[in-house]
């Protein structure tokens, strides 16, 4: 890796990695080469960018402290806000880099995604983006089959959170890093893609490789809760649709006496709720790929 890229990567990692994130560099050209012009990033090809992933540790290291710090704004997605808060902290810590951040969920006015996160993760060498085209003589006929990224250490137990672009910093000599092909056989790829497309509720596709770490039961419950109900799960939703005027800390609402099932806050790092099948998050399709961790 070029010394300049390694230095910038180390700076960003120093801010994000303690909170359960990973960062991987890539050239804008590598991303644009795989996509039609409508999806291109509007920067010179050698422009340096970093894709940002969250690992299972993010829930404890970033989200819980974020909620307890009361940075949360009313009636918005807590995880998206948490990730945005930490990515913004990088831009504030290193203003000289003029970093532009694109979150995985951002779209243009016509609803076209601003970034195809799984393509970015693939070209950065972070996670292999398995698609139908990776299966010889596939068995699916006319069925639509969405692709999915698999991390070499975490399998499917991670999320792609966005891209950090560094306009003005060009790295033409940065060498591509291929993502590890950790699901190399046709049979395993069929199992993975069928599990992701047809049986994603049971979480098993995420174990396409044996992961170093999985989501805890409390993470599963949170991410299995439909997005519209997650604020209520945290005690943050307001029935009237208006901001709360209570002075109580949001997390204290999980331990109200009227709900004896929540006498212990499951957002405490030392406490996990009992296992629950719950209802998994809705797949969010964007452009030509599925950003499968759309929380």
C-alpha positions in Angstrom: 0.0 0.0 0.0 1.3 3.5 -0.8 2.7 5.3 2.2 0.3 8.2 1.8 -2.7 5.9 1.6 -1.5 3.9 4.6 -1.1 7.1 6.6 -4.6 8.3 5.8 -6.0 4.9 6.5 -4.3 4.9 9.9 -5.7 8.3 10.7 -9.3 7.3 9.9 -9.0 3.9 11.6 -7.7 5.6 14.7 -11.1 7.5 14.9 -13.4 4.7 13.8 -12.0 1.3 14.6 -12.3 1.6 18.4 -16.0 1.9 17.8 -16.3 -1.3 15.8 -15.8 0.0 12.3 -13.4 -1.1 9.5 -12.1 1.0 6.6 -10.7 -0.1 3.2 -9.2 2.2 0.5 -10.1 2.1 -3.2 -9.8 4.3 -6.3 -13.0 5.8 -7.7 -12.1 4.4 -11.1 -12.3 0.8 -9.8 -15.9 1.5 -8.7 -17.0 3.4 -11.8 -15.5 0.8 -14.2 -18.1 -1.8 -13.0 -21.2 0.4 -13.3 -23.1 2.3 -16.0 -22.6 6.1 -16.2 -25.7 6.8 -14.2 -24.2 5.3 -11.1 -20.7 6.8 -11.5 -19.1 8.9 -8.7 -18.4 12.3 -10.2 -14.7 12.4 -9.3 -11.5 11.8 -11.3 -10.6 8.1 -11.5 -7.6 8.1 -9.2 -9.5 9.9 -6.4 -9.0 8.1 -3.1 -12.0 6.8 -1.3 -12.6 4.5 1.7 -15.5 2.1 2.3 -16.7 1.9 5.9 -18.0 -1.3 7.4 -19.5 -2.0 10.8 -18.7 -5.2 12.6 -20.7 -7.0 15.3 -18.8 -5.0 17.9 -20.3 -1.7 16.7 -23.5 -2.3 18.6 -21.8 -2.3 22.0 -18.9 0.1 21.3 -20.8 2.7 19.3 -24.6 2.4 19.4 -25.1 1.9 23.1 -22.8 4.8 24.2 -24.4 7.0 21.5 -27.9 6.4 22.9 -26.8 7.0 26.4 -25.1 10.2 25.4 -28.4 11.8 24.3 -27.0 12.7 20.9 -30.1 11.1 19.4 -32.5 13.4 17.5 -36.2 12.7 17.8 -37.9 10.2 15.5 -34.9 9.2 13.3 -33.2 5.9 12.8 -30.8 5.4 15.8 -28.2 3.3 13.9 -28.1 5.7 10.9 -27.7 8.6 13.3 -25.0 6.8 15.3 -23.0 6.0 12.1 -23.4 9.5 10.8 -22.2 10.9 14.1 -19.0 8.8 14.0 -18.3 9.5 10.3 -18.8 13.2 10.9 -16.3 13.0 13.8 -13.7 12.0 11.2 -14.4 15.0 9.0 -14.2 17.3 12.1 -11.0 15.8 13.4 -9.2 16.1 10.0 -10.8 19.2 8.3 -7.7 19.5 6.1 -8.7 16.3 4.2 -12.0 17.8 2.9 -13.8 14.4 3.3 -17.1 13.9 1.6 -19.3 11.2 3.1 -22.0 9.2 1.3 -24.1 7.0 3.6 -25.3 3.7 2.2 -29.0 4.8 2.4 -28.6 8.1 0.6 -30.5 8.6 -2.7 -30.8 11.2 -5.4 -34.2 13.0 -5.9 -35.1 10.3 -8.5 -34.5 7.6 -5.8 -31.3 6.3 -7.5 -28.8 5.3 -4.8 -25.9 7.7 -4.4 -23.6 4.7 -3.7 -23.9 1.0 -4.4 -22.4 -0.1 -1.2 -21.8 -3.7 -2.0 -19.9 -2.8 -5.2 -17.8 -0.4 -3.2 -17.0 -3.1 -0.6 -16.0 -5.5 -3.4 -13.7 -3.2 -5.3 -12.0 -2.2 -2.0 -11.3 -5.8 -1.2 -13.4 -5.7 2.0 -16.0 -8.3 1.2 -16.8 -10.4 -1.8 -20.0 -9.5 -3.6 -21.6 -12.7 -4.7 -24.1 -12.4 -7.5 -26.0 -14.6 -9.8 -23.3 -14.2 -12.5 -20.9 -16.0 -10.1 -22.9 -19.3 -10.4 -22.3 -21.3 -13.6 -25.5 -22.6 -15.1 -27.6 -21.2 -12.3 -30.9 -23.0 -11.4 -33.2 -20.0 -11.0 -34.7 -19.5 -14.4 -36.6 -16.2 -14.5 -36.5 -15.5 -10.8 -34.8 -12.3 -9.6 -31.8 -13.2 -7.4 -30.2 -10.4 -5.4 -26.5 -10.5 -4.6 -24.9 -10.4 -1.2 -21.5 -9.5 0.3 -19.7 -11.9 2.5 -16.9 -10.8 4.8 -13.9 -13.2 5.1 -13.9 -12.9 9.0 -17.5 -12.1 9.8 -19.4 -13.8 7.0 -22.7 -12.0 6.7 -22.6 -10.6 10.3 -21.6 -7.0 9.3 -22.9 -4.0 7.4 -21.6 -1.6 4.8 -22.3 1.9 6.2 -21.0 4.2 3.5 -18.1 5.7 1.6 -15.7 8.5 2.5 -14.3 10.3 -0.6 -11.2 12.5 -0.5 -11.5 14.9 -3.4 -8.1 16.3 -4.5 -6.2 13.3 -3.2 -5.3 11.1 -6.1 -3.5 7.8 -5.8 -2.9 6.5 -9.3 -0.4 3.9 -8.1 -2.7 2.3 -5.5 -2.8 -1.4 -6.3 -6.2 -3.2 -6.3 -6.9 -5.6 -3.6 -9.2 -8.5 -4.5 -11.7 -9.5 -1.9 -11.2 -13.0 -0.5 -13.3 -15.5 -2.3 -14.5 -17.3 0.8 -17.4 -19.1 -0.9 -15.6 -20.6 -3.8 -17.7 -23.6 -4.9 -20.8 -23.5 -7.0 -22.9 -25.5 -4.5 -21.9 -23.2 -1.7 -22.8 -20.1 -3.7 -26.2 -21.5 -4.6 -26.8 -22.2 -0.9 -25.7 -18.7 0.0 -27.8 -16.9 -2.6 -30.9 -19.0 -2.0 -30.5 -18.5 1.7 -30.2 -14.8 1.3 -33.1 -14.4 -1.2 -35.6 -17.0 0.2 -34.7 -17.8 3.8 -33.1 -14.6 5.1 -35.4 -14.6 8.2 -33.5 -17.5 9.8 -30.1 -15.6 9.6 -28.3 -18.8 8.4 -27.0 -17.3 5.1 -24.7 -15.1 7.3 -22.8 -18.3 8.3 -21.7 -18.9 4.7 -18.2 -18.9 6.4 -17.6 -19.6 10.0 -17.5 -16.1 11.5 -15.2 -14.9 14.2 -18.1 -13.1 15.8 -21.9 -13.0 15.3 -24.5 -10.5 16.3 -25.6 -10.9 19.9 -29.2 -11.9 20.7 -30.0 -8.2 21.6 -28.7 -7.1 18.2 -30.8 -9.8 16.5 -33.9 -8.6 18.3 -33.2 -4.9 17.5 -32.5 -5.6 13.8 -35.3 -8.1 13.5 -37.8 -5.4 14.7 -39.4 -3.6 11.7 -37.7 -0.2 11.3 -41.0 1.6 12.1 -41.1 -0.1 15.5 -37.4 0.3 16.6 -37.9 3.7 18.3 -40.7 2.2 20.3 -38.4 -0.7 21.3 -36.0 1.8 22.7 -38.8 3.8 24.3 -38.3 6.7 22.0 -41.4 6.7 19.8 -44.1 9.3 20.5 -47.7 8.2 19.8 -48.7 11.8 18.9 -45.9 12.1 16.4 -44.5 15.1 18.3 -41.1 15.4 20.0 -41.0 14.3 23.6 -40.8 16.9 26.3 -39.9 14.5 29.0 -36.6 15.0 30.8 -36.1 11.3 31.4 -33.2 9.6 29.7 -34.6 7.6 26.7 -33.1 4.3 27.9 -34.8 4.6 31.2 -38.1 4.1 29.4 -37.1 0.5 28.8 -37.1 -0.2 32.6 -40.5 1.3 33.5 -42.3 -0.6 36.3 -45.4 -1.0 34.2 -43.5 -3.4 31.9 -42.0 -6.1 34.2 -40.6 -7.9 31.2 -38.1 -5.0 30.8 -37.0 -4.5 34.3 -33.5 -5.0 33.0 -32.4 -2.8 30.1 -31.2 -5.1 27.4 -29.1 -2.2 26.0 -26.8 -2.7 29.0 -23.5 -4.2 27.7 -23.7 -7.0 30.3 -27.3 -8.0 29.7 -28.9 -9.7 26.7 -32.6 -10.5 26.2 -33.8 -14.1 25.6 -33.5 -15.4 22.1 -36.5 -14.5 19.9 -37.2 -15.3 16.3 -38.6 -11.8 15.8 -39.2 -10.4 12.4 -36.1 -9.7 10.3 -35.5 -6.4 8.5 -37.0 -5.7 5.1 -34.5 -6.1 2.2 -33.9 -2.7 0.8 -33.2 -2.8 -2.9 -31.1 -0.1 -4.5 -30.1 0.2 -8.1 -28.6 -3.1 -9.3 -27.8 -4.5 -5.9 -29.4 -5.1 -2.5 -27.9 -3.3 0.4 -28.9 -6.1 2.6 -28.1 -4.4 5.9 -30.5 -1.5 5.4 -30.8 -0.5 9.1 
